[in-house]
Amino acid sequence: MARSCAFCNRSSMKAARRSHSNIKVLRRQYVNLQKKWIDEKSLLICTRCIKTTKKKAAVAVKASKTKVGL
């Protein structure tokens, strides 16, 4: 199983660590993955997707409240 987001498929990227003498050493920058339970399944989801889904859920709740009030 690759360490990537279950929603957006983001995965690690290459980056370079530079020393004082400017020697480049390659390294990996990993995605900030968190384990979340969705539909009784444990998924690895990046924090960007977690924030986005919370915002979309809040907008949906707000929209449903305004429709009920009309």
URMOTA-V825328 format. One record per backbone hydrogen bond with DSSP energy under -0.5 kcal/mol. CO is the residue of the C=O (numbers start at 1). NH is the residue of the N-H. E is the energy in kcal/mol with one decimal. If there is no record, write none. Layout:
[[CO,NH,E] [CO,NH,E]]
//
This chain:
[[2,4,-1.8] [5,9,-1.1] [10,5,-2.0] [13,29,-2.9] [15,27,-2.6] [17,25,-2.3] [19,22,-1.8] [23,19,-1.5] [25,17,-3.1] [27,15,-2.4] [28,30,-0.6] [29,13,-2.2] [31,33,-1.6] [32,47,-1.5] [34,36,-0.6] [34,45,-2.8] [36,38,-0.7] [36,43,-3.2] [38,41,-1.1] [41,38,-2.7] [41,43,-0.7] [43,36,-2.9] [43,45,-0.7] [44,6,-2.4] [45,34,-2.7] [46,50,-1.8] [47,51,-2.3] [48,52,-2.1] [49,53,-2.6] [50,54,-1.9] [51,55,-2.1] [52,56,-2.6] [53,57,-2.2] [54,58,-2.1] [55,59,-2.3] [56,60,-2.2] [57,61,-2.3] [58,62,-2.4] [59,63,-2.5] [60,64,-2.3] [61,65,-2.0] [62,66,-1.8] [63,67,-1.9] [64,68,-1.8] [65,69,-1.7] [66,70,-0.8]]
//
